[in-house]
Amino acid sequence: MKGQPAGVARPTDMPHLRFQRGHHVGQQFAEVARERPDARSLFCVVGVVGQRVAVIGAGGIGFDVAEFLVHGNHPSTTLDLPAWKAEWGITDPAEADKLIFDTRCVHNLVTYLDPRRDHVSELGRIGLVVKGCDAKAVAGLLRESQLSRDHVVLIGMRCGGVLEEGELPEPLALTPENVAPRCYGCDNREPTLTDHLLGEPQPEPPRPVMTIDERVAALDDLPLEERWAFWTEQFSKCVRCYACRQVCPLCICERCIVEKTQPLWIESAAHPRGNFSWNLTRAIHLAGRCVDCGECERFCPVGIPLSLLNRKLQQIVHERYGYTASDDPENAAPIGDYRLDDQQEFIK
C-alpha cells in the first residue's frame, strides 16, 4: 500500500520485501492498540513510514488491517462492487487500450476462481486472463470438480516469461538476473485451455543465473545433516501468516487442516515443530497438483524458498507416476487416479 502516513513494524530484516528508501519503525501491538483502539485485529505490519507497508496477518487479519490503514472508518470500495468498478474497472470497450500485458504480469489470477472465494462466484460468469501456468491451475480446478467450464471465459496470453519482481513502474526486458526462475523451461507458453488466445508468439525467456532444478540438485547433493539444517533455518522464519495458502489457486479446502483443533493435527504456534508440520503438510497436499506458478514463494513475507520444496515433489511424482501437471483437465492426476501398476513398495 502506498502513501500511508505511518507503518507499524516488528523489528526485523526483510530485504526481499524490497522496501522503498525510508525509515523502518518498530512498535508493539499494545502501543498501536492504545493509539488506535479500533485496530484490534492487528497482528503485525512491516513497512516504511510514508511510503509502503506490508501487512502480515493470519487468515483475514491481514486484509482487515490493510482495509483499516487505507480507508480508516470509511467504506472500502473492495466491499462495494459498483464503487470498485468505478474506481478500477474497465466497462467501456473504448477504454480497453488501458489494459496491459507485459513482463510485470506475474500474478496467477486463478486464485479468484477458488471455491473458497464465494463472493467472487456470486458475481456470475467470470472472464479471466491466464498465462500458461495459470491455465494449468484452471485445469486443476476442473479436474477436481471445483469449477464448471461454462462458468468462466478464459483469455489466454502467449507468454515469454515474467519478471521475478513485478511491482515496477515500467516493464523491463527480461535478463538472466531479473527473470522469474520458474519461467525457464516452461512447457506451456501458449496455453490451449482458452476461449480466446491473444498476443504474438513469444521467444523463450532467458536462462536464469541458476534454475530451480539446479538449486534442487544442489540441495540434493548436500549431506543429510546439511539439508536438514537448511530447511530447519528456512522453516524457523515462518510466521504462520498463511499467505502461501491464501494465494494458492489449488488450496481449495473449505476448512484447512491447520484450523482443525479436535484433534489438533498441526500446532498453530510459530515454532519449529509446528512450522515443519505446516509447510511439509501443505507441500504434500500439493504433490502432483502444483502448477509451478510461484505465487506462494513470491507472497511469502519472510522469503522461504517454497518453490524448491514444490519442485522436488514434482520431480518425485513424475519419476514415480510419469505425471506432469498440464492444462488438459482430462489428464488425471495421481491423487485421484488409481492404477494397478502403481508402485506400492512403501506399503508394509
C-alpha positions in Angstrom: 0.0 0.0 0.0 1.4 3.4 -1.0 1.1 6.8 0.6 0.3 5.7 4.1 1.2 8.1 6.9 2.7 5.5 9.2 3.7 1.9 9.4 3.8 -0.4 12.4 6.7 -2.8 12.3 8.1 -5.8 14.1 11.8 -5.2 14.3 13.2 -7.4 11.5 15.3 -7.5 8.4 13.3 -8.4 5.4 15.3 -7.2 2.3 13.3 -9.4 0.0 10.3 -7.2 0.5 12.2 -4.6 -1.4 11.1 -1.6 0.7 11.4 1.8 -0.8 14.0 4.0 0.8 12.8 5.2 4.2 13.0 4.6 7.9 11.9 1.4 9.4 9.9 1.8 12.6 9.0 -0.7 15.3 6.1 -0.7 17.7 4.4 -3.4 19.7 0.7 -4.2 19.3 -0.1 -2.8 22.7 1.2 0.6 21.6 -0.9 0.6 18.4 -4.0 -0.6 20.3 -3.6 2.4 22.7 -3.2 4.8 19.9 -5.8 3.2 17.7 -8.2 1.2 19.9 -10.3 0.2 16.8 -7.3 -1.7 15.3 -7.8 -4.7 17.5 -7.3 -7.3 14.8 -3.7 -6.2 14.1 -1.1 -9.0 14.0 1.8 -7.0 12.7 2.6 -4.6 9.9 6.1 -4.3 8.4 6.8 -1.2 6.5 8.5 2.1 5.7 6.8 5.2 7.1 5.0 7.2 4.5 5.8 5.0 1.5 4.9 1.4 1.7 3.9 -1.2 4.2 3.4 -5.0 4.0 0.7 -6.4 6.3 1.3 -9.8 7.9 -1.7 -11.4 9.4 -3.4 -14.8 9.9 -6.4 -15.5 7.6 -8.4 -12.4 7.2 -6.5 -10.4 9.7 -4.0 -9.0 7.1 -6.9 -7.9 4.8 -8.8 -6.3 7.7 -5.7 -4.3 8.8 -5.0 -3.3 5.2 -8.5 -2.1 4.8 -8.3 -0.1 8.1 -4.9 1.5 7.1 -6.2 2.5 3.7 -9.7 3.5 4.4 -10.0 4.0 8.2 -13.6 4.1 9.2 -14.7 5.0 5.6 -16.4 2.2 3.5 -13.9 0.4 1.3 -14.5 0.1 -2.4 -13.5 -3.6 -2.2 -16.7 -4.3 -0.4 -18.9 -2.3 -2.9 -18.8 -3.8 -6.4 -20.2 -0.7 -8.2 -17.8 1.6 -6.4 -14.9 -0.8 -7.2 -15.8 -0.9 -10.9 -16.0 2.9 -10.9 -12.5 3.2 -9.4 -10.7 0.3 -11.0 -12.8 -1.3 -13.7 -12.9 -1.1 -17.5 -16.6 -1.2 -18.5 -16.4 0.7 -21.8 -14.9 -1.1 -24.8 -13.4 2.2 -25.8 -11.2 2.0 -22.7 -9.8 -1.5 -23.5 -6.5 0.0 -24.6 -5.8 0.8 -21.0 -5.4 -2.9 -20.3 -1.8 -4.2 -20.5 0.0 -7.5 -20.5 3.8 -7.3 -20.1 6.6 -8.7 -18.1 5.2 -7.3 -14.9 2.0 -9.5 -15.1 3.3 -12.1 -12.6 0.1 -12.8 -10.8 -1.9 -16.0 -11.0 -5.4 -14.7 -11.2 -6.9 -18.2 -11.0 -6.8 -17.9 -7.2 -10.0 -15.8 -7.6 -11.8 -18.9 -9.0 -11.0 -20.8 -5.9 -14.4 -22.0 -4.5 -13.5 -20.6 -1.1 -14.0 -17.2 -2.6 -17.7 -17.5 -2.9 -18.1 -13.7 -3.0 -16.4 -13.9 -6.5 -18.6 -16.7 -7.8 -21.7 -14.7 -6.8 -20.8 -12.2 -9.5 -21.8 -14.7 -12.2 -19.8 -15.8 -15.2 -16.1 -14.7 -14.8 -13.7 -13.6 -17.5 -10.1 -14.3 -16.6 -6.8 -13.6 -18.3 -4.4 -16.5 -18.0 -0.8 -17.3 -18.8 0.2 -20.9 -19.5 0.9 -21.7 -15.8 -2.3 -20.1 -14.8 -4.2 -22.3 -17.3 -2.8 -25.3 -15.6 -4.4 -24.1 -12.4 -7.7 -23.8 -14.1 -7.3 -27.4 -15.4 -6.6 -28.5 -11.8 -9.8 -26.9 -10.5 -11.8 -28.5 -13.4 -10.1 -31.9 -12.8 -11.1 -31.8 -9.2 -14.7 -30.7 -9.9 -14.2 -27.3 -8.2 -15.2 -25.3 -11.2 -17.6 -25.6 -14.1 -16.1 -24.8 -17.5 -19.1 -22.9 -18.7 -18.8 -20.6 -15.7 -15.6 -19.0 -16.9 -14.3 -17.3 -20.1 -10.5 -17.8 -20.4 -8.5 -15.2 -22.2 -5.1 -16.8 -22.9 -1.9 -14.8 -23.4 1.1 -16.0 -25.2 3.9 -15.6 -22.7 7.6 -15.2 -23.0 8.2 -15.1 -19.3 7.7 -12.6 -16.5 9.9 -10.7 -14.0 10.7 -12.1 -10.6 9.6 -8.8 -9.1 6.6 -7.4 -10.8 5.8 -4.3 -8.8 7.7 -1.9 -11.0 6.5 1.4 -12.6 7.6 0.3 -16.1 8.1 -3.0 -17.8 11.6 -4.3 -18.2 13.2 -6.6 -20.8 13.9 -10.0 -19.3 17.5 -10.8 -18.4 19.1 -13.8 -16.5 19.2 -11.6 -13.4 15.6 -10.5 -13.3 13.6 -13.3 -15.0 11.4 -15.4 -12.7 13.3 -18.7 -12.4 10.1 -20.7 -12.9 9.7 -19.4 -16.5 12.8 -21.1 -17.8 11.8 -24.4 -19.5 8.1 -23.6 -19.3 6.2 -26.2 -21.4 3.0 -24.1 -21.8 3.9 -20.7 -23.1 0.9 -20.8 -25.4 -2.0 -22.1 -23.4 -4.6 -24.3 -25.1 -7.3 -24.2 -22.4 -8.7 -20.9 -23.6 -11.7 -19.4 -25.2 -9.6 -16.6 -26.8 -5.8 -16.6 -27.4 -4.1 -13.2 -27.7 -0.6 -11.9 -28.4 2.1 -12.7 -30.9 4.3 -15.8 -30.4 6.9 -15.1 -27.8 10.6 -16.1 -27.7 11.8 -18.4 -24.9 12.7 -16.5 -21.7 16.4 -16.2 -20.8 18.1 -18.8 -18.7 18.3 -17.5 -15.1 21.6 -17.4 -13.3 20.6 -20.6 -11.5 17.5 -22.6 -12.5 15.1 -24.1 -9.9 16.1 -27.6 -11.0 19.8 -26.7 -10.4 19.0 -25.4 -7.0 17.1 -28.5 -6.1 20.0 -30.7 -7.4 22.5 -28.7 -5.3 20.4 -29.3 -2.2 20.1 -33.0 -3.1 23.9 -33.2 -3.3 24.3 -32.0 0.3 24.7 -34.5 3.2 21.5 -35.2 5.0 22.6 -33.2 8.0 23.2 -30.1 5.9 19.9 -30.4 4.1 18.2 -30.7 7.5 20.0 -27.6 8.7 18.9 -25.7 5.6 15.2 -26.5 5.9 15.3 -26.0 9.7 16.7 -22.5 9.2 14.1 -21.7 6.4 11.1 -23.0 8.3 12.2 -21.3 11.5 11.4 -18.0 9.7 7.8 -18.9 9.1 5.4 -16.5 10.9 2.4 -18.7 10.1 0.6 -15.9 8.2 -0.7 -18.5 5.7 -0.1 -16.1 2.8 1.0 -19.2 0.8 -2.3 -20.9 1.3 -4.4 -17.8 0.6 -2.7 -17.0 -2.7 -2.5 -20.6 -4.0 -5.2 -21.3 -6.6 -5.3 -25.0 -5.6 -5.5 -24.7 -1.8 -9.3 -25.3 -2.0 -10.2 -26.9 1.3 -13.2 -25.2 2.9 -11.6 -25.8 6.3 -7.8 -26.0 6.3 -6.2 -28.8 8.3 -4.3 -26.2 10.3 -7.6 -24.8 11.6 -8.8 -28.2 12.9 -8.3 -28.4 16.6 -10.2 -31.6 17.6 -7.9 -33.4 17.1 -5.1 -30.9 16.7 -3.3 -32.0 13.6 -0.9 -29.1 13.3 0.2 -26.8 16.1 -0.7 -23.2 15.4 2.2 -21.6 17.2 5.1 -20.4 15.0 7.8 -22.7 16.5 9.9 -25.3 14.7 7.7 -28.3 15.3 4.5 -26.5 14.1 6.3 -24.8 11.2 7.7 -28.1 9.9 4.3 -29.7 10.2 2.5 -26.9 8.4 5.0 -26.4 5.5 5.5 -30.1 4.8 1.8 -31.0 5.1 0.9 -28.2 2.6 3.6 -29.3 0.2 2.5 -32.9 0.3 -1.2 -31.8 -0.3 0.1 -30.1 -3.5 2.2 -33.0 -4.8 1.0 -33.7 -8.3 -1.2 -30.6 -8.2 1.2 -27.7 -8.0 1.4 -25.8 -11.4 4.7 -24.0 -10.6 3.2 -20.5 -10.7 5.5 -19.5 -7.9 2.9 -17.3 -6.1 3.4 -19.0 -2.7 7.1 -18.1 -2.7 6.5 -14.6 -4.1 4.0 -13.8 -1.4 5.9 -15.3 1.5 6.9 -12.3 3.7 10.0 -14.0 5.0 11.3 -15.4 1.8 11.1 -19.2 2.4 12.1 -20.9 -0.9 8.9 -22.9 -1.2 9.5 -23.4 -5.0 12.4 -25.7 -4.1 10.1 -27.9 -2.0 7.3 -27.9 -4.6 9.7 -28.7 -7.5 11.3 -31.6 -5.6 7.8 -33.1 -5.1 7.0 -32.5 -8.8 10.1 -34.5 -9.7 9.2 -37.4 -7.4 5.6 -37.5 -8.8 7.0 -37.5 -12.4 9.5 -40.2 -11.6 7.1 -42.5 -9.8 3.9 -41.9 -11.8 5.1 -40.3 -15.1 2.8 -37.4 -14.4 3.3 -33.7 -15.1 0.7 -31.0 -14.5 -0.8 -29.7 -17.7 -3.7 -27.5 -18.9 -5.6 -30.6 -20.0 -8.3 -31.3 -17.4 -8.7 -34.8 -18.7 -5.1 -35.6 -17.8 -5.9 -37.4 -14.5 -3.5 -36.6 -11.6 -2.2 -39.5 -9.5 -4.0 -38.1 -6.4 -7.3 -39.2 -8.0 -6.3 -41.9 -10.4 -5.5 -45.4 -9.0 -3.8 -47.8 -11.4 -2.9 -51.4 -10.8 0.7 -50.8 -11.9 1.3 -48.0 -9.4 4.4 -48.6 -7.3 3.4 -49.8 -3.8 6.7 -50.8 -2.2 6.2 -48.2 0.5 3.2 -50.2 1.9 4.4 -52.5 4.5 
